[in-house]
Amino acid sequence: MADLMSDDRTQEARRAIEAVLMVADSPVPSQILAQLLELPAATIEALCQELADAYEAEGRGFALVQVAGGWRFQSHADLAPYVERFILDGQSSRLSGAALETLAIVAYKQPVSRAQVAAIRGVNVDGVMRTLQQRGFIDEVGKDPGPGQAILYGTTPLFLERLGLNSLEDLPPLAEFVPGADVVEHLEAGLQPPPGPSLSERLDEIERTNADRRAALEAVGPTDGDDTAPGADAPGTVAPDDAADTAGDEPEG
């Protein structure tokens, strides 16, 4: 499309695109650029792509990318450590781990209610949801038609812009973060207690132990020099009944 225009007109359109995108505070859709430059949207798409390819070929520190349904300038991805150091130095406004977890749930499960997010995380998320909404990352997108008509939440264009995504379809698939079936099986096996003997096995073991004890006692037999018959009272002892009979007797004499 751009090849059908004159060189002067093409150059002017490219410079105009650069100027508009330079002052825009959010991605500009191709349709808006087409209206401003009075050119077909397909021509704008081609010009933007040519500019993006030229910046990449020249090794610039910035790039022209398509995110959140529009075009914008942003720093090159491989220079992120320098940009992050510049932006975050001395600042403490980063999202907490709880906020990032909640935002990820909303992004992948939207539209979703607060109760559903809380059920997934296992904790109350009212405060975190309010924070994300105040930051502009999530917003109300509808109501659940079921009982109670709970408010449903979804991500905003700002969320796509901050993540450098053109649409929600560009989110990485969850399969990349879920362990395989073999890993899950191994983890479950590690959490289970070691198998112990069954009740019948324990009873058999007790019976064997008692039998061994009886055999050991029989093998020892009576002590040498002990003439006491089995079942007879040992010398010097008094049977319980004799003790009761003699308890009240007076000494002779």
FIMAR-62257 format. One record per residue: residue number from 1; x negated, y negated, z of N, C-alpha, C in turn; residue in three letters. Coordinates in nm, 2 decimals. Each point is the difference from the previous one (the first is absolute). Example, Ala and Ser with C-alpha at 12.3 -4.5 7.8 and 13.67 -1.06 7.14 Angstrom:
<sites>
1,-1.32,0.57,0.78,0.09,-0.12,0.00,-0.09,-0.12,0.00,ala
2,0.04,-0.11,-0.07,-0.09,-0.11,0.00,0.08,-0.11,0.08,ser
</sites>
This chain:
<sites>
1,-0.08,0.12,0.00,0.08,-0.12,0.00,-0.09,-0.13,0.00,met
2,-0.10,0.01,0.09,-0.08,-0.12,0.00,-0.08,-0.03,-0.12,ala
3,-0.03,0.11,-0.08,-0.07,-0.02,-0.13,0.08,-0.07,-0.10,asp
4,0.13,0.00,0.01,0.08,-0.07,-0.10,0.01,-0.15,0.02,leu
5,-0.05,-0.05,0.11,0.00,-0.14,0.03,-0.13,-0.06,-0.05,met
6,0.00,-0.13,-0.02,-0.13,-0.07,-0.04,-0.09,0.00,0.11,ser
7,-0.13,-0.02,-0.03,-0.10,0.00,0.10,0.02,-0.11,0.11,asp
8,0.03,-0.11,-0.05,0.03,-0.12,0.09,0.11,0.03,0.09,asp
9,0.11,0.05,-0.05,0.12,0.03,0.08,-0.03,0.11,0.10,arg
10,-0.07,0.10,-0.05,-0.04,0.11,0.10,-0.09,-0.05,0.11,thr
11,-0.09,-0.08,-0.03,-0.09,-0.05,0.10,0.07,-0.09,0.10,gln
12,0.09,-0.08,-0.05,0.08,-0.09,0.08,0.09,0.09,0.10,glu
13,0.06,0.10,-0.06,0.09,0.09,0.08,-0.08,0.07,0.12,ala
14,-0.12,0.04,-0.04,-0.09,0.07,0.10,-0.03,-0.10,0.11,arg
15,-0.04,-0.12,-0.03,-0.03,-0.10,0.10,0.12,-0.04,0.08,arg
16,0.11,-0.01,-0.06,0.13,-0.03,0.07,0.03,0.11,0.10,ala
17,-0.02,0.12,-0.04,0.03,0.11,0.09,-0.10,0.00,0.12,ile
18,-0.12,-0.03,-0.02,-0.10,-0.01,0.11,0.03,-0.12,0.09,glu
19,0.05,-0.11,-0.06,0.03,-0.12,0.09,0.12,0.03,0.09,ala
20,0.10,0.06,-0.06,0.12,0.03,0.08,-0.03,0.10,0.11,val
21,-0.06,0.11,-0.04,-0.03,0.10,0.10,-0.10,-0.05,0.11,leu
22,-0.08,-0.10,-0.03,-0.10,-0.05,0.09,0.07,-0.07,0.12,met
23,0.12,-0.07,-0.03,0.06,-0.08,0.10,0.12,0.08,0.06,val
24,0.04,0.11,-0.06,0.11,0.08,0.06,-0.03,0.06,0.13,ala
25,0.09,0.00,0.09,-0.03,0.06,0.13,0.06,0.15,0.01,asp
26,0.06,0.05,-0.11,0.05,0.13,-0.01,-0.01,0.05,-0.14,ser
27,0.01,0.13,-0.03,-0.01,0.05,-0.13,0.11,-0.06,-0.09,pro
28,-0.04,-0.04,-0.13,0.09,-0.06,-0.09,0.04,0.10,-0.11,val
29,0.13,0.03,-0.01,0.04,0.10,-0.10,-0.02,-0.05,-0.14,pro
30,-0.02,0.09,-0.09,-0.02,-0.03,-0.14,0.11,-0.08,-0.06,ser
31,0.12,0.02,0.04,0.12,-0.07,-0.05,-0.01,-0.15,0.03,gln
32,-0.05,-0.03,0.13,-0.02,-0.14,0.03,-0.10,-0.07,-0.08,ile
33,-0.12,0.07,-0.02,-0.10,-0.05,-0.08,0.05,-0.02,-0.15,leu
34,0.08,0.09,-0.04,0.05,-0.01,-0.14,0.09,-0.12,-0.02,ala
35,0.08,-0.03,0.10,0.08,-0.12,0.00,-0.08,-0.13,0.00,gln
36,-0.11,0.00,0.08,-0.08,-0.12,0.01,-0.08,-0.02,-0.12,leu
37,-0.05,0.10,-0.07,-0.08,-0.01,-0.12,0.08,0.01,-0.13,leu
38,0.13,0.03,0.02,0.09,0.02,-0.12,-0.06,0.10,-0.09,glu
39,-0.03,0.11,0.05,-0.05,0.12,-0.07,0.07,0.12,0.04,leu
40,0.01,0.10,-0.09,0.06,0.13,0.04,-0.07,0.06,0.12,pro
41,0.08,0.07,0.09,-0.06,0.07,0.11,-0.10,0.10,-0.03,ala
42,0.02,0.07,-0.12,-0.10,0.10,-0.04,-0.13,-0.07,-0.04,ala
43,0.00,-0.12,-0.05,-0.12,-0.07,-0.03,-0.07,-0.04,0.13,thr
44,0.07,-0.04,0.10,-0.06,-0.04,0.13,-0.06,0.12,0.06,ile
45,0.06,0.12,-0.01,-0.06,0.12,0.05,-0.13,0.03,-0.06,glu
46,0.00,-0.01,-0.14,-0.13,0.03,-0.07,-0.11,-0.10,0.04,ala
47,0.04,-0.13,0.01,-0.10,-0.10,0.03,-0.06,0.02,0.14,leu
48,0.09,0.03,0.10,-0.05,0.03,0.14,-0.09,0.12,0.00,cys
49,0.04,0.10,-0.08,-0.09,0.12,0.00,-0.13,-0.03,-0.06,gln
50,0.00,-0.08,-0.10,-0.13,-0.04,-0.07,-0.09,-0.08,0.10,glu
51,0.06,-0.09,0.08,-0.07,-0.07,0.10,-0.06,0.09,0.10,leu
52,0.09,0.09,0.05,-0.05,0.10,0.10,-0.12,0.08,-0.04,ala
53,0.01,0.05,-0.13,-0.11,0.08,-0.05,-0.13,-0.09,-0.02,asp
54,0.02,-0.12,-0.04,-0.12,-0.09,-0.01,-0.06,-0.03,0.13,ala
55,0.07,-0.02,0.10,-0.05,-0.03,0.14,-0.08,0.13,0.04,tyr
56,0.06,0.11,-0.02,-0.07,0.13,0.04,-0.13,0.02,-0.07,glu
57,0.01,-0.03,-0.13,-0.12,0.02,-0.08,-0.12,-0.09,0.04,ala
58,0.04,-0.12,0.04,-0.10,-0.10,0.04,-0.05,0.02,0.14,glu
59,0.06,0.09,0.07,-0.04,0.03,0.14,0.03,-0.11,0.10,gly
60,0.11,-0.07,-0.02,0.04,-0.11,0.09,0.03,0.05,0.14,arg
61,-0.01,-0.09,0.09,0.04,0.03,0.14,0.15,0.00,0.03,gly
62,0.08,-0.03,-0.10,0.14,0.00,0.01,0.06,0.08,-0.11,phe
63,0.13,0.03,0.01,0.06,0.08,-0.10,0.15,-0.05,-0.02,ala
64,0.05,0.02,-0.12,0.14,-0.03,-0.03,0.07,0.13,0.00,leu
65,0.09,0.02,0.10,0.07,0.13,0.02,0.15,-0.03,0.00,val
66,0.07,0.11,-0.03,0.15,0.00,0.00,0.05,0.07,0.13,gln
67,0.06,-0.08,0.09,0.05,0.05,0.13,0.13,-0.06,0.02,val
68,0.09,0.08,0.07,0.13,-0.04,0.04,0.08,-0.06,-0.11,ala
69,-0.02,0.06,-0.12,0.08,-0.05,-0.11,-0.05,-0.12,-0.07,gly
70,-0.12,-0.05,0.03,-0.05,-0.12,-0.06,-0.15,0.00,-0.01,gly
71,-0.06,-0.11,-0.05,-0.15,-0.01,-0.02,-0.05,-0.10,0.10,trp
72,-0.12,0.03,0.05,-0.07,-0.09,0.09,-0.15,0.03,0.00,arg
73,-0.08,-0.10,0.04,-0.14,0.01,0.02,-0.03,0.05,0.14,phe
74,-0.09,0.09,0.01,-0.04,0.05,0.14,-0.15,0.04,-0.01,gln
75,-0.06,0.01,0.12,-0.14,0.03,0.00,-0.02,0.15,-0.05,ser
76,-0.12,0.02,-0.05,-0.03,0.14,-0.06,0.00,0.10,0.12,his
77,0.04,0.12,-0.03,0.01,0.10,0.10,-0.13,0.03,0.07,ala
78,-0.11,0.01,-0.08,-0.13,0.04,0.05,-0.06,-0.11,0.09,asp
79,0.06,-0.12,0.00,-0.05,-0.11,0.09,0.08,-0.01,0.13,leu
80,0.09,0.10,0.02,0.09,-0.01,0.12,-0.08,-0.02,0.13,ala
81,-0.11,0.07,0.02,-0.07,-0.02,0.13,-0.03,-0.15,0.03,pro
82,-0.05,-0.08,-0.10,-0.03,-0.14,0.02,0.12,-0.08,0.03,tyr
83,0.11,0.03,-0.08,0.13,-0.08,0.02,0.06,0.03,0.14,val
84,-0.01,0.13,0.04,0.06,0.04,0.13,-0.08,-0.07,0.11,glu
85,-0.13,0.00,-0.01,-0.09,-0.07,0.10,0.04,-0.15,0.01,arg
86,0.02,-0.06,-0.12,0.03,-0.14,0.00,0.14,-0.03,0.06,phe
87,0.10,0.08,-0.03,0.14,-0.02,0.05,0.02,0.04,0.14,ile
88,-0.06,0.11,0.04,0.03,0.05,0.13,-0.10,-0.04,0.11,leu
89,-0.10,-0.07,-0.03,-0.10,-0.05,0.09,0.07,-0.09,0.10,asp
90,0.00,0.04,0.13,0.06,-0.09,0.10,0.15,0.00,0.01,gly
91,0.07,0.09,-0.08,0.14,0.00,0.00,0.04,0.13,0.07,gln
92,0.12,0.00,0.06,0.05,0.12,0.07,0.15,0.02,-0.04,ser
93,0.04,-0.03,-0.12,0.13,0.01,-0.04,0.03,0.13,-0.08,ser
94,-0.09,0.09,0.01,0.02,0.13,-0.08,0.11,0.08,0.07,arg
95,0.06,0.08,-0.09,0.11,0.08,0.05,-0.05,0.12,0.09,leu
96,0.07,0.03,0.10,-0.04,0.10,0.09,0.02,0.14,-0.06,ser
97,-0.05,0.10,0.06,0.02,0.14,-0.05,0.14,0.04,0.00,gly
98,0.08,-0.04,0.10,0.14,0.03,0.01,0.08,-0.07,-0.12,ala
99,-0.04,-0.13,-0.03,0.06,-0.07,-0.10,-0.03,0.06,-0.14,ala
100,-0.12,0.05,-0.02,-0.04,0.06,-0.13,0.08,0.13,-0.02,leu
101,0.01,0.08,0.11,0.08,0.12,-0.01,0.14,-0.02,-0.03,glu
102,0.06,-0.10,0.07,0.14,-0.03,-0.03,0.02,-0.06,-0.14,thr
103,-0.09,-0.08,-0.05,0.01,-0.05,-0.14,-0.02,0.11,-0.10,leu
104,-0.08,0.10,0.03,-0.02,0.11,-0.09,0.13,0.08,-0.01,ala
105,0.07,0.02,0.11,0.13,0.08,0.00,0.10,-0.08,-0.08,ile
106,0.01,-0.13,0.02,0.10,-0.08,-0.07,-0.03,0.01,-0.15,val
107,-0.13,-0.01,-0.04,-0.04,0.00,-0.14,0.04,0.13,-0.07,ala
108,-0.02,0.11,0.07,0.03,0.13,-0.07,0.14,0.05,0.02,tyr
109,0.07,-0.04,0.11,0.14,0.05,0.02,0.11,-0.10,-0.03,lys
110,-0.04,-0.12,-0.04,0.10,-0.11,-0.03,0.11,0.05,-0.10,gln
111,0.12,-0.05,0.03,0.05,-0.08,0.11,0.01,0.08,0.12,pro
112,-0.03,-0.05,0.12,-0.01,0.08,0.12,0.04,-0.10,0.12,val
113,0.07,0.06,0.10,0.05,-0.08,0.11,-0.11,0.01,0.11,ser
114,0.02,-0.09,0.10,-0.09,0.00,0.11,0.00,0.13,0.08,arg
115,0.13,0.06,0.01,0.01,0.12,0.08,-0.07,0.12,-0.08,ala
116,0.00,0.00,-0.13,-0.07,0.10,-0.07,-0.15,-0.01,0.01,gln
117,-0.05,-0.13,0.00,-0.14,-0.02,0.02,-0.05,0.04,0.14,val
118,0.09,-0.03,0.10,-0.03,0.04,0.14,0.00,0.15,0.01,ala
119,0.09,0.07,-0.07,0.00,0.14,0.01,-0.12,0.07,-0.06,ala
120,-0.06,-0.06,-0.10,-0.12,0.05,-0.06,-0.12,-0.02,0.09,ile
121,-0.01,-0.13,0.05,-0.12,-0.03,0.08,0.01,0.05,0.15,arg
122,0.13,0.02,0.04,0.02,0.05,0.14,-0.01,-0.10,0.11,gly
123,0.00,-0.13,-0.04,0.00,-0.11,0.09,0.09,-0.11,-0.05,val
124,0.03,-0.10,0.09,0.08,-0.11,-0.04,-0.08,-0.09,-0.09,asn
125,0.06,-0.05,-0.11,-0.07,-0.07,-0.10,0.07,-0.14,-0.02,val
126,0.08,-0.04,0.09,0.07,-0.13,-0.02,-0.10,-0.12,-0.01,asp
127,-0.09,0.00,0.09,-0.10,-0.11,0.00,-0.09,0.00,-0.12,gly
128,-0.04,0.12,-0.04,-0.09,0.01,-0.12,0.08,-0.04,-0.13,val
129,0.12,0.04,-0.01,0.08,-0.03,-0.11,0.02,-0.15,-0.01,met
130,0.03,-0.07,0.11,0.01,-0.14,0.00,-0.13,-0.07,-0.05,arg
131,-0.11,0.05,0.05,-0.13,-0.06,-0.04,-0.02,0.01,-0.15,thr
132,0.03,0.12,-0.06,-0.02,0.02,-0.14,0.10,-0.08,-0.08,leu
133,0.12,-0.02,0.05,0.09,-0.09,-0.07,-0.04,-0.15,0.01,gln
134,-0.05,-0.04,0.11,-0.05,-0.14,0.01,-0.12,-0.02,-0.09,gln
135,-0.09,0.10,-0.02,-0.11,-0.01,-0.08,0.04,0.00,-0.15,arg
136,0.12,0.04,-0.03,0.05,0.00,-0.14,-0.03,0.13,-0.07,gly
137,-0.04,0.11,0.07,-0.03,0.13,-0.07,0.12,0.08,-0.02,phe
138,0.10,-0.01,0.09,0.13,0.07,-0.02,0.11,-0.09,0.02,ile
139,0.12,0.04,-0.05,0.12,-0.08,0.01,0.12,0.09,-0.01,asp
140,0.12,-0.06,0.04,0.12,0.07,-0.01,0.04,0.02,-0.15,glu
141,0.04,0.12,-0.03,0.03,0.03,-0.14,0.14,0.05,-0.02,val
142,0.07,0.03,0.12,0.14,0.05,-0.01,0.04,0.05,0.13,gly
143,0.12,0.07,0.00,0.05,0.06,0.12,0.04,0.15,-0.03,lys
144,-0.02,0.08,0.10,0.04,0.14,-0.02,0.15,0.01,0.00,asp
145,0.06,0.07,-0.10,0.14,0.02,-0.01,0.06,0.08,0.11,pro
146,-0.08,0.07,0.07,0.05,0.09,0.11,0.05,-0.07,0.12,gly
147,0.04,0.07,0.10,0.05,-0.06,0.13,-0.11,-0.09,0.05,pro
148,0.05,-0.12,0.05,-0.09,-0.10,0.06,-0.06,-0.09,-0.10,gly
149,-0.01,0.04,-0.13,-0.05,-0.09,-0.11,-0.14,-0.06,0.05,gln
150,-0.09,0.09,0.02,-0.13,-0.05,0.05,-0.07,-0.08,-0.12,ala
151,-0.08,-0.10,0.04,-0.07,-0.08,-0.10,-0.12,0.08,-0.05,ile
152,-0.01,0.00,-0.13,-0.11,0.07,-0.07,-0.11,-0.09,-0.04,leu
153,-0.12,0.04,0.01,-0.12,-0.08,-0.03,-0.08,0.05,-0.12,tyr
154,-0.06,-0.09,-0.07,-0.09,0.04,-0.11,-0.12,-0.10,-0.01,gly
155,-0.10,0.03,-0.08,-0.11,-0.09,-0.01,0.03,-0.11,-0.10,thr
156,-0.08,-0.11,0.01,0.02,-0.12,-0.08,-0.11,-0.01,-0.11,thr
157,0.02,-0.10,-0.09,-0.10,-0.02,-0.10,-0.14,-0.04,0.06,pro
158,0.01,-0.07,0.12,-0.13,-0.03,0.07,-0.07,0.12,0.04,leu
159,0.07,0.11,0.04,-0.07,0.13,0.03,-0.07,0.05,-0.12,phe
160,0.06,0.00,-0.12,-0.07,0.04,-0.12,-0.11,-0.09,-0.04,leu
161,0.01,-0.13,0.02,-0.10,-0.09,-0.03,-0.13,0.02,0.09,glu
162,0.03,0.02,0.13,-0.12,0.02,0.09,-0.07,0.13,-0.03,arg
163,0.07,0.10,-0.04,-0.06,0.13,-0.03,-0.05,0.01,-0.14,leu
164,0.03,-0.10,-0.08,-0.05,0.00,-0.14,0.07,0.10,-0.09,gly
165,0.13,0.02,0.03,0.08,0.10,-0.07,0.10,-0.07,-0.09,leu
166,0.03,0.06,-0.12,0.10,-0.06,-0.09,0.14,0.04,0.04,asn
167,0.02,0.12,0.05,0.13,0.05,0.04,-0.03,0.11,0.10,ser
168,0.12,0.04,0.06,-0.01,0.11,0.11,-0.05,0.13,-0.06,leu
169,0.02,0.02,-0.13,-0.05,0.12,-0.07,-0.15,0.01,0.01,glu
170,-0.07,-0.11,0.02,-0.14,0.00,0.01,-0.06,0.05,0.13,asp
171,0.09,0.02,0.10,-0.04,0.05,0.13,-0.07,0.13,-0.02,leu
172,-0.10,0.03,0.07,-0.06,0.14,-0.01,0.09,0.10,0.05,pro
173,0.01,0.12,-0.06,0.09,0.10,0.04,-0.04,0.05,0.14,pro
174,0.11,0.04,0.07,-0.03,0.05,0.14,-0.07,0.13,0.00,leu
175,0.01,0.07,-0.11,-0.07,0.13,0.00,-0.15,-0.01,0.03,ala
176,-0.06,-0.12,-0.04,-0.14,-0.02,0.02,-0.04,0.00,0.15,glu
177,0.10,-0.03,0.09,-0.02,-0.02,0.14,0.05,0.11,0.08,phe
178,0.07,0.10,-0.06,0.06,0.11,0.07,-0.10,0.12,-0.01,val
179,-0.04,0.07,0.11,-0.09,0.11,-0.01,0.07,0.12,-0.07,pro
180,-0.07,0.09,-0.06,0.05,0.11,-0.07,0.06,0.10,0.10,gly
181,0.07,0.10,-0.06,0.07,0.10,0.08,-0.10,0.08,0.08,ala
182,-0.12,0.03,-0.05,-0.10,0.08,0.07,-0.05,-0.08,0.12,asp
183,-0.02,-0.13,-0.01,-0.04,-0.08,0.11,0.10,-0.01,0.11,val
184,0.13,-0.02,-0.04,0.11,0.00,0.10,0.01,0.13,0.07,val
185,-0.01,0.11,-0.07,0.00,0.13,0.06,-0.11,0.02,0.10,glu
186,-0.12,-0.05,-0.03,-0.11,0.02,0.09,0.02,-0.09,0.12,his
187,0.05,-0.12,-0.01,0.03,-0.09,0.11,0.10,0.07,0.09,leu
188,0.11,0.05,-0.06,0.10,0.06,0.09,-0.05,0.12,0.07,glu
189,-0.09,0.08,-0.06,-0.06,0.12,0.07,-0.08,-0.05,0.11,ala
190,-0.07,-0.11,-0.01,-0.09,-0.05,0.10,0.08,-0.05,0.12,gly
191,0.13,-0.04,-0.02,0.08,-0.06,0.11,0.07,0.11,0.08,leu
192,0.01,0.12,-0.06,0.07,0.11,0.07,-0.09,0.07,0.10,gln
193,0.06,0.04,0.12,-0.08,0.07,0.10,-0.05,0.14,-0.05,pro
194,-0.11,0.05,0.05,-0.04,0.13,-0.05,0.10,0.10,0.04,pro
195,0.02,0.10,-0.08,0.10,0.11,0.03,-0.05,0.08,0.12,pro
196,0.10,0.02,0.10,-0.03,0.08,0.12,0.06,0.14,-0.01,gly
197,-0.03,0.09,0.10,0.06,0.13,0.00,0.16,-0.01,0.02,pro
198,0.07,0.10,-0.06,0.14,0.01,0.02,0.03,0.05,0.14,ser
199,0.13,0.00,0.04,0.04,0.05,0.13,-0.03,0.14,0.01,leu
200,0.03,0.08,-0.10,-0.03,0.15,0.01,-0.15,0.02,0.01,ser
201,-0.08,-0.07,-0.06,-0.15,0.01,0.01,-0.04,-0.03,0.14,glu
202,0.05,-0.11,0.06,-0.03,-0.03,0.13,0.04,0.11,0.10,arg
203,0.12,0.05,-0.01,0.04,0.11,0.09,-0.09,0.12,-0.02,leu
204,-0.04,0.04,-0.12,-0.09,0.11,-0.02,-0.13,-0.02,0.07,asp
205,-0.05,-0.13,-0.01,-0.13,-0.03,0.06,0.01,0.01,0.15,glu
206,0.11,-0.04,0.06,0.02,0.01,0.15,0.01,0.15,0.04,ile
207,0.07,0.07,-0.08,0.01,0.15,0.03,-0.14,0.07,-0.01,glu
208,-0.08,-0.04,-0.10,-0.13,0.06,-0.01,-0.09,-0.04,0.12,arg
209,0.01,-0.13,0.04,-0.08,-0.05,0.12,0.04,0.08,0.12,thr
210,0.13,0.02,0.03,0.04,0.07,0.12,-0.04,0.15,-0.01,asn
211,0.00,0.06,-0.11,-0.04,0.14,-0.02,-0.15,0.01,0.03,ala
212,-0.08,-0.10,-0.05,-0.14,0.00,0.03,-0.03,-0.01,0.15,asp
213,0.08,-0.08,0.06,-0.02,-0.02,0.15,0.03,0.13,0.07,arg
214,0.11,0.06,-0.03,0.03,0.13,0.07,-0.10,0.10,-0.03,arg
215,-0.05,0.01,-0.12,-0.11,0.10,-0.03,-0.12,-0.03,0.08,ala
216,-0.04,-0.13,0.02,-0.12,-0.03,0.07,0.02,0.04,0.15,ala
217,0.12,-0.02,0.06,0.02,0.03,0.14,0.00,0.15,0.02,leu
218,0.05,0.08,-0.10,0.00,0.14,0.02,-0.14,0.06,-0.02,glu
219,-0.08,-0.07,-0.08,-0.14,0.05,-0.02,-0.08,-0.02,0.12,ala
220,0.02,-0.11,0.08,-0.07,-0.03,0.12,0.03,0.11,0.11,val
221,0.13,0.04,0.02,0.03,0.10,0.10,-0.02,-0.05,0.14,gly
222,0.02,0.09,0.10,-0.01,-0.04,0.15,-0.15,-0.02,0.03,pro
223,-0.03,-0.08,0.09,-0.14,-0.03,0.05,-0.05,0.11,0.07,thr
224,-0.13,0.03,-0.02,-0.07,0.11,0.08,0.01,-0.02,0.15,asp
225,0.04,0.11,0.07,0.01,-0.01,0.15,0.13,-0.04,0.04,gly
226,0.09,-0.04,-0.09,0.13,-0.05,0.04,0.10,0.12,-0.01,asp
227,0.04,0.06,0.12,0.08,0.11,0.01,0.15,-0.03,0.00,asp
228,0.03,-0.13,-0.02,0.14,-0.04,0.01,0.07,0.05,-0.12,thr
229,0.11,0.07,0.02,0.08,0.06,-0.11,0.07,-0.11,-0.07,ala
230,0.02,0.02,-0.13,0.08,-0.10,-0.07,0.13,-0.02,0.06,pro
231,0.04,-0.12,0.02,0.13,-0.04,0.06,0.00,-0.01,0.15,gly
232,-0.11,0.05,0.07,-0.01,-0.01,0.14,-0.05,-0.14,0.04,ala
233,0.03,-0.03,0.13,-0.04,-0.13,0.04,-0.15,0.00,0.03,asp
234,-0.07,-0.10,-0.03,-0.14,-0.01,0.03,-0.03,0.00,0.15,ala
235,-0.12,0.06,0.05,-0.03,0.00,0.14,0.00,-0.14,0.06,pro
236,0.06,-0.01,0.12,0.00,-0.13,0.06,0.11,-0.10,-0.04,gly
237,0.09,0.05,-0.08,0.11,-0.08,-0.04,0.13,0.05,0.05,thr
238,0.09,-0.08,0.01,0.13,0.04,0.06,0.11,-0.03,-0.11,val
239,0.08,0.11,-0.02,0.11,-0.02,-0.10,0.09,-0.10,0.05,ala
240,0.07,-0.06,-0.09,0.10,-0.11,0.04,0.10,0.05,0.10,pro
241,0.05,0.13,-0.01,0.11,0.05,0.09,-0.06,0.02,0.14,asp
242,-0.13,0.06,0.01,-0.06,0.03,0.13,-0.03,-0.13,0.07,asp
243,-0.03,-0.10,-0.07,-0.03,-0.13,0.06,0.12,-0.06,0.06,ala
244,0.12,0.02,-0.06,0.12,-0.05,0.06,0.04,0.08,0.12,ala
245,-0.03,0.14,0.01,0.04,0.08,0.11,-0.09,-0.03,0.12,asp
246,-0.13,-0.03,-0.01,-0.09,-0.02,0.11,-0.01,-0.14,0.05,thr
247,0.07,-0.09,-0.08,-0.02,-0.14,0.04,0.05,-0.03,0.14,ala
248,0.11,0.07,0.04,0.06,-0.03,0.13,-0.04,0.09,0.12,gly
249,-0.09,0.10,-0.03,-0.05,0.09,0.11,-0.09,-0.07,0.09,asp
250,0.02,0.04,0.14,-0.09,-0.06,0.10,-0.12,0.10,0.02,glu
251,-0.12,-0.05,0.03,-0.11,0.08,0.02,0.02,0.09,0.12,pro
252,-0.05,0.13,0.00,0.01,0.09,0.11,-0.08,-0.04,0.12,glu
253,0.05,0.04,0.11,-0.07,0.00,0.12,-0.02,-0.10,0.09,gly
</sites>
